[in-house]
Amino acid sequence: MGATPHDIVIIGAGHNGLVTAFYLARAGLRPLVLERRPVVGGVAITDEFHPGFRCSTLAHLSGPLAADIFRAMQLDRKGLEMLHPDTAVFAPAPDGRSLLLYRDAARSAQEIARFSRKDADNYVEFQRVLSRLGKFLGPVLRMTPPRIDHPTAGDFWGLIKTLRQFRRLGRKDMFRLLRWGPTAVADVVGEWFEGELLRATLAARGIFGNFLGPWSPGSSAVFLLRAASVGHPAGSASFARGGMGALTQALASAARQAGAEIRTGADVARITVKGGSVTGVALASGEEISAKTVVSNADPRRTFLGLIDPVHLEPDFLLKMQSYRCTGSLAKVNLALAGLPAFSALKERADGAALAGRIHIGPEIEYLERAFDDAKYGDFSRQPYLDITIPSIADPSLAPPGRHVMSIWAQFAPFALKQGDWKSQREALGDVVVNTLAAYAPNLPGLILRRQVITPQDIEETYGLTGGHIFHGELGLDQLFAMRPLLDWARYRTPIRGLYLCGSGTHPGLGLTGASGANAAREILKDLNWLANPWSRLY
């Protein structure tokens, strides 16, 4: 069968692939996006899992999407409406007390003062510190990491500019950043706060989605990077009306309008290579598509170990890629509910506003660490850390009147179980999640109309994420910035000429921000000399 020619082929219509397609198309190229599944979106999709009940099947919050990407793609004109509840997070404790944190630091401080006046004062200052650090880290998230072994003049210039910005932090914040980065997030929050519930609620941001506990070295780096993208210690709650699938549908609409073509149901079986250069892709159907540039939005392990014949890669590179940590630790449970759960800690707040953001279950640092202990020995946690949303509070269109959907990330659930398999343990995991939550909302079990349990194995097999890792690989110190995914291959380019990466396995890789996709598009256009084109409107 003859090969159909295209300017650029992008493998995968997840959010980063769609962002990359948009920028390339806006610059005048004709990218073709190939998606294996029947819908676009990757992990950001909305499905009806029970008649009348729709839920963000996997990712339930935006990263948030970078503001400049949102503006460039004019997503508000594509029908996308983002919802930002005032409540950022509700964290109940077993003793019936609870902590409410808001987008507004002063209002959060009033809630914290019910536990500790000292913590309330420190929280406001902590947010100021994170805001200052974010002014430095924010641009770092959008830069191309430098080469370490063979830096170019451009790398040196970029590093000089970064060092200048670093010096502007001032001596105190410079030392904070240097000291906090490699430490455990439990240590950082312990320096600032005395309340266990507050410590655990904040520390959880450093471990979410990773095989890390709050006492793991480097978990602070993840916390700082996430805080830099939001500027809020507890994180934000940013929903898309209609579920997260509405976000990626809007991204797809923007990419198409810019000139990209998107094909669903197109399973890429391999990336074709000749003489060290990419030549296109071959589909599982037998169709071949030729292209001098291929961009993979698949995770690095799937790209290099699954889609490319190993004869085209150096043994040293293959060995390093085989060691790339990409084993997931999250499971997802979606519930269709007959009504709103009644949390014991909200006796005086029955209007649901307190539950409109995230719900955090993990009342102590040691609780989070014990949950991690189970996974270290190959079992799912019997008292898991839960990150929960009830999106139907802010968006009633997701469920019938008076009813609700609940979206639950359960951590820790290792991809490979020491005993049994996920087929036999699926419902046991669902029971553990419901029972854990029922300790805080006793009426929950009686409200459940349907339960959907998605295991890490499902995330790999159904959604194509190796190891079930939603971030395409661990966010560890040795897999961040200039080492994401590998040292000297962190610039979106690969050892094969014309082949690029644009997914979350590249810098910064923090979730639904779109930064990896935009950064990759910038580097691709540089290589194609497209930015020299006076008609280019990319930047």
C-alpha positions in Angstrom: 0.0 0.0 0.0 1.4 3.4 -0.9 2.3 5.9 1.8 0.1 9.0 2.0 2.4 12.1 2.5 1.9 14.7 5.3 3.9 17.6 6.7 3.9 16.3 10.3 2.2 13.3 12.0 1.3 13.6 15.7 0.7 10.3 17.5 -2.0 10.7 20.1 -4.8 13.3 20.6 -4.3 13.9 24.3 -4.2 17.5 25.4 -0.5 18.0 24.7 -0.8 16.5 21.2 -3.7 18.8 20.5 -1.8 21.9 21.8 1.2 20.9 19.6 -1.0 20.5 16.6 -2.6 23.9 17.1 0.7 25.8 17.3 2.2 23.9 14.3 -1.0 24.5 12.2 -1.1 28.2 13.2 2.4 28.5 11.9 1.3 27.3 8.5 2.1 23.5 8.7 -0.4 20.8 8.1 -0.2 18.4 11.0 -2.2 15.1 11.0 -3.1 13.9 14.5 -3.7 10.1 14.8 -5.7 8.9 17.8 -6.0 5.2 18.6 -9.3 5.5 20.5 -12.6 6.6 19.0 -12.5 10.0 20.9 -9.9 12.6 21.4 -8.7 13.6 24.9 -6.3 11.0 26.3 -6.9 11.0 30.0 -9.1 14.1 29.8 -12.4 12.7 28.6 -16.0 12.7 29.7 -18.1 9.5 29.6 -21.6 8.5 30.6 -20.9 5.6 33.0 -24.5 5.2 34.1 -27.7 6.4 32.4 -27.9 10.1 32.9 -24.6 10.3 34.8 -21.5 11.7 33.1 -18.1 12.0 34.7 -14.5 12.9 33.9 -13.4 9.3 33.5 -9.8 9.9 34.6 -8.4 13.4 35.1 -11.0 15.4 37.0 -9.3 18.8 37.3 -7.4 21.1 34.9 -3.7 21.6 35.6 -4.7 24.5 35.2 -4.2 25.0 31.4 -1.5 27.7 30.9 -3.2 31.1 30.5 -1.3 32.0 27.4 -2.3 28.7 25.7 -5.9 29.3 26.7 -5.8 32.8 25.1 -3.9 31.7 21.9 -6.4 28.9 21.3 -9.3 31.2 22.1 -11.0 28.4 24.0 -13.7 30.6 25.4 -14.9 31.0 21.8 -14.9 27.2 21.4 -17.7 26.8 23.9 -15.3 26.0 26.8 -16.4 27.3 30.2 -14.0 26.8 33.2 -15.5 26.7 36.7 -13.5 27.9 39.6 -15.2 27.2 43.0 -14.2 29.5 45.9 -13.5 26.4 47.9 -10.1 24.9 47.0 -10.1 21.9 49.3 -12.2 20.4 52.1 -10.2 18.1 54.4 -12.2 16.2 57.1 -10.6 14.6 60.1 -11.7 11.3 61.9 -12.5 13.3 65.0 -15.3 15.2 63.2 -13.4 18.4 62.6 -12.6 19.7 59.2 -10.3 22.2 57.4 -11.6 24.3 54.5 -9.1 26.1 52.3 -10.1 28.7 49.8 -8.6 30.4 46.8 -8.4 33.5 49.0 -5.5 33.2 51.5 -7.1 35.5 54.0 -10.3 33.4 54.1 -8.2 30.3 54.4 -6.3 31.8 57.3 -9.6 32.4 59.1 -10.4 28.7 58.9 -6.9 27.6 59.9 -7.2 29.9 63.0 -9.8 27.5 64.4 -7.0 25.1 64.8 -3.9 27.3 65.3 -3.4 31.1 65.2 0.2 30.6 64.5 -0.6 28.3 61.5 -3.0 30.9 60.2 -0.4 33.6 60.2 2.2 31.3 58.7 -0.2 30.2 55.9 -0.5 33.8 54.6 3.3 34.2 54.6 3.8 30.7 53.1 1.5 31.7 50.2 3.6 34.9 49.6 6.8 32.9 49.6 5.3 30.4 47.1 4.1 33.3 44.9 7.6 34.7 44.8 9.2 31.4 44.0 6.5 30.9 41.4 7.7 34.0 39.6 11.0 32.3 39.1 9.8 28.7 38.5 7.0 29.7 36.2 9.3 30.7 33.3 11.4 27.6 34.0 8.4 25.4 33.3 8.1 27.0 29.8 11.8 27.0 28.9 13.6 24.2 27.0 16.0 22.4 29.3 19.7 22.9 28.4 22.0 20.3 27.2 24.2 19.2 30.1 27.0 17.3 28.4 27.3 19.5 25.3 25.6 22.9 26.0 25.3 25.3 23.1 25.8 29.1 23.2 22.0 29.4 23.4 22.0 27.0 26.4 24.6 29.2 28.1 22.6 32.3 27.4 19.4 30.7 28.7 21.2 29.6 31.9 22.6 33.1 32.4 19.1 34.6 32.2 17.8 32.0 34.6 20.6 32.7 37.1 19.8 36.4 36.9 16.1 35.7 37.7 17.2 33.4 40.5 19.3 36.1 42.1 16.3 38.4 42.0 14.6 36.1 44.5 16.9 37.5 47.2 19.2 35.6 49.5 16.5 34.1 51.8 14.3 32.7 49.0 17.3 31.5 47.0 18.4 29.4 49.9 14.8 28.2 50.5 14.5 27.0 46.9 17.9 25.3 47.0 17.2 23.6 50.3 13.6 22.6 49.8 14.0 21.0 46.3 15.7 17.8 47.3 14.0 17.4 50.7 10.8 15.5 51.8 7.7 17.6 51.5 6.8 16.5 55.1 9.9 18.4 56.3 8.9 21.6 54.4 5.3 21.7 55.7 6.6 20.7 59.1 8.8 23.8 59.2 5.8 26.1 58.7 2.9 24.4 60.4 2.0 22.5 63.6 -1.4 21.2 62.6 -1.4 17.7 61.3 -4.5 18.1 59.1 -3.0 21.2 57.4 0.4 19.5 57.0 -1.1 16.4 55.4 -3.4 18.4 53.1 -0.5 20.4 51.7 2.0 17.6 51.6 -0.3 15.5 49.5 0.4 17.8 46.5 4.0 16.6 46.5 3.1 12.9 46.2 -0.1 12.9 44.1 0.2 10.5 41.1 3.8 9.4 42.1 5.3 6.5 43.8 6.4 8.7 46.7 5.5 9.2 50.3 5.6 12.5 52.2 8.9 11.5 53.7 10.4 10.6 50.3 13.4 12.9 49.3 12.5 15.1 46.3 8.8 15.2 47.0 9.2 18.9 47.8 10.4 19.5 44.3 7.0 18.2 42.9 5.2 20.3 45.5 7.1 23.5 44.5 6.5 23.0 40.7 2.8 22.5 41.2 2.6 25.5 43.5 4.5 27.5 40.8 1.8 26.7 38.2 -1.0 27.7 40.5 0.5 30.1 43.2 -1.6 28.4 45.9 -0.3 26.1 48.7 -3.4 23.8 48.5 -3.8 23.9 44.8 -6.8 24.9 42.8 -10.1 23.3 41.8 -10.6 24.1 38.1 -13.4 22.2 36.3 -14.6 22.3 32.7 -18.4 22.5 32.4 -19.4 19.2 30.8 -16.4 17.4 32.3 -12.7 17.4 31.3 -13.7 16.0 27.9 -15.1 19.5 27.1 -11.6 20.9 27.5 -10.0 18.5 25.1 -12.9 18.9 22.7 -12.3 22.6 22.7 -8.6 22.0 22.1 -9.4 19.8 19.2 -11.8 22.4 17.7 -9.0 25.1 18.0 -6.5 22.8 16.3 -8.8 21.9 13.5 -9.7 25.6 12.9 -6.0 26.4 12.7 -5.6 23.8 10.0 -4.8 20.5 11.7 -6.5 17.2 10.7 -7.5 14.8 13.4 -8.3 11.1 12.8 -9.7 8.9 15.5 -9.7 5.1 15.4 -6.2 5.3 13.8 -3.9 3.0 15.8 -0.2 3.6 15.1 1.6 0.2 15.1 5.1 1.5 14.5 7.2 4.6 13.6 9.1 3.9 10.4 12.8 4.9 10.3 15.4 4.8 7.6 19.1 5.8 7.8 18.6 7.3 11.3 15.7 9.6 10.2 12.0 9.1 10.6 10.0 8.4 7.5 6.5 8.2 8.8 4.2 5.8 10.6 2.4 2.5 9.9 -1.1 1.9 11.2 -2.4 -1.4 12.6 -4.7 -1.4 9.6 -1.8 -1.7 7.3 -2.0 1.9 6.0 1.3 3.8 5.8 1.7 7.5 6.2 4.9 9.2 5.2 6.2 12.3 7.0 9.6 13.8 7.6 8.5 14.9 11.0 6.7 12.7 13.6 5.7 13.9 17.0 4.8 11.3 19.7 2.4 12.3 22.4 2.6 8.7 23.7 4.8 8.2 26.8 8.5 7.7 26.3 8.6 4.0 27.1 5.7 3.2 24.7 7.4 5.4 22.0 10.9 4.0 22.1 10.2 0.4 23.4 6.9 -0.2 21.6 6.7 1.8 18.4 10.3 1.8 17.1 12.4 -1.2 16.0 15.3 -1.3 18.6 17.9 -1.6 15.8 17.4 2.1 15.2 18.5 3.0 18.7 21.8 2.8 20.5 22.1 0.0 23.2 23.0 2.6 25.8 19.9 4.7 25.1 17.7 1.6 25.2 19.1 0.5 28.5 18.4 3.9 30.0 14.9 3.9 28.6 14.2 0.5 30.1 15.2 2.0 33.5 12.9 5.0 33.1 10.4 4.8 36.0 6.9 4.7 34.6 4.9 2.5 37.0 1.6 4.0 38.1 0.2 4.1 41.6 -3.3 5.5 41.1 -6.7 3.9 40.6 -9.9 5.7 39.8 -13.4 5.1 41.2 -16.4 6.9 39.8 -19.7 6.8 41.6 -23.2 7.6 40.5 -25.1 8.9 43.6 -28.7 9.2 44.5 -27.9 12.3 46.5 -25.2 14.4 48.1 -23.1 12.6 50.7 -23.5 13.9 54.3 -20.0 14.4 55.8 -20.0 14.2 59.5 -17.6 17.2 59.7 -20.1 19.4 57.9 -23.1 19.4 60.2 -23.5 23.2 59.9 -22.7 23.4 56.2 -25.3 21.3 54.3 -25.5 23.5 51.2 -22.7 21.6 49.4 -20.6 24.7 48.8 -17.9 23.2 51.0 -17.7 20.2 48.7 -17.6 22.2 45.5 -13.8 21.9 45.2 -11.5 19.0 46.0 -12.0 16.7 48.9 -8.9 15.4 50.6 -8.9 12.2 52.6 -5.5 11.8 54.4 -5.6 13.4 57.8 -2.0 13.0 58.9 1.5 12.8 57.4 1.8 9.3 58.9 -1.5 8.3 57.4 -0.1 9.2 53.9 3.2 7.4 54.6 1.4 4.2 55.8 -0.7 4.3 52.6 2.6 4.4 50.7 4.0 1.5 52.8 1.3 -0.9 51.4 2.3 -0.1 47.8 6.0 -0.6 48.5 5.3 -4.2 49.4 3.1 -4.8 46.3 -0.4 -4.3 47.8 -3.0 -1.6 47.4 -3.5 0.6 50.4 -6.1 -0.5 52.9 -6.5 3.1 54.0 -5.8 5.0 50.9 -5.1 8.7 50.3 -8.1 9.9 48.3 -8.4 13.0 46.1 -12.1 13.5 45.3 -14.4 15.9 43.4 -18.2 16.1 43.2 -18.3 18.1 39.9 -22.1 17.9 39.7 -22.3 20.5 42.5 -20.8 23.2 40.2 -22.1 21.6 37.0 -25.5 20.1 37.5 -25.7 19.0 33.9 -23.5 16.0 34.7 -26.3 14.2 36.7 -30.1 14.1 36.9 -31.7 16.7 39.2 -30.9 16.1 42.8 -28.3 13.4 42.0 -24.6 13.6 41.8 -21.4 12.1 40.4 -18.3 11.6 42.6 -14.8 11.2 41.0 -12.2 9.6 43.2 -8.4 9.1 42.7 -7.2 6.4 45.1 -3.5 6.3 46.0 -1.7 4.0 46.5 -2.6 1.2 44.0 0.5 -0.3 42.4 0.4 -1.5 38.8 1.8 -4.9 39.7 0.3 -6.7 42.7 2.4 -9.1 44.7 -0.5 -11.4 45.2 -3.3 -11.9 42.8 -4.1 -9.6 39.9 -6.3 -6.6 39.2 -9.0 -8.7 37.6 -9.6 -10.5 40.9 -8.8 -7.5 43.1 -10.8 -4.8 41.3 -13.9 -5.0 43.4 -11.9 -5.4 46.6 -10.2 -2.1 45.8 -13.6 -0.4 45.1 -14.8 -1.7 48.5 -11.8 -0.3 50.3 -12.2 3.1 48.7 -16.0 3.3 49.6 -15.4 2.1 53.1 -12.6 4.6 53.7 -14.8 7.4 52.5 -17.8 6.1 54.5 -15.9 6.7 57.7 -16.3 10.5 56.9 -19.6 10.3 55.1 -21.6 7.5 56.6 -24.6 7.7 54.2 -22.4 7.3 51.1 -22.8 3.5 50.6 -26.6 3.8 50.6 -26.4 6.5 47.9 -24.4 4.5 45.3 -26.3 3.7 42.2 -23.3 2.6 40.1 -19.6 2.1 40.8 -16.9 2.2 38.1 -13.5 1.0 39.2 -10.5 1.7 36.9 -7.3 0.0 37.9 -3.7 0.9 36.9 -3.8 -2.0 34.5 -7.0 -0.6 32.8 -5.2 2.8 32.5 -2.5 1.0 30.5 -4.6 -1.3 28.4 -7.5 1.1 27.6 -5.9 4.4 27.6 -2.3 3.5 26.4 -0.3 4.8 29.4 2.6 2.5 30.1 2.4 1.2 33.7 -0.8 3.0 34.2 1.2 6.2 35.0 -1.0 9.3 34.3 2.1 11.6 34.1 3.9 9.4 31.5 6.6 8.7 34.1 7.6 9.5 37.7 8.0 13.1 38.7 11.2 12.4 40.6 14.3 14.5 41.0 16.2 12.3 38.5 13.3 12.6 36.0 12.7 16.3 36.0 13.8 19.3 33.9 17.1 18.4 32.0 16.6 14.7 32.9 13.0 14.3 31.6 12.8 11.7 30.2 16.6 11.1 30.0 19.7 13.2 30.5 20.6 15.0 27.2 17.3 14.0 25.7 15.1 16.6 27.5 14.7 19.0 24.6 11.7 17.3 22.9 14.1 15.9 20.3 15.1 12.2 20.1 18.1 10.2 18.8 16.1 9.7 15.6 16.2 12.7 13.3 12.7 14.2 12.8 11.2 12.4 15.7 10.0 14.5 18.7 8.2 14.0 22.0 5.5 16.3 23.2 3.7 14.5 26.0 3.8 14.6 29.8 7.0 12.5 29.7 8.8 15.7 28.7 9.5 18.9 30.7 7.5 20.0 32.7 5.1 17.1 32.7 2.9 18.3 35.5 -0.5 17.3 34.1 -3.2 19.2 32.2 -1.3 22.5 31.7 -0.4 22.1 28.0 3.1 23.3 28.6 4.8 20.2 27.2 2.9 20.5 24.0 3.6 24.2 23.5 7.2 23.8 24.4 7.6 21.0 21.9 5.9 23.0 19.1 8.4 25.8 19.7 11.4 23.5 19.3 10.0 21.7 16.3 9.4 25.1 14.5 13.0 26.2 15.4 14.4 23.1 13.7 12.2 23.6 10.7 13.3 27.3 10.5 9.6 28.1 10.6 10.0 30.9 13.1 12.1 32.8 10.5 9.0 32.8 8.2 7.6 36.4 8.3 4.1 34.9 8.0 4.5 32.8 11.1 2.2 33.9 13.9 3.3 31.4 16.5 5.0 33.8 19.0 
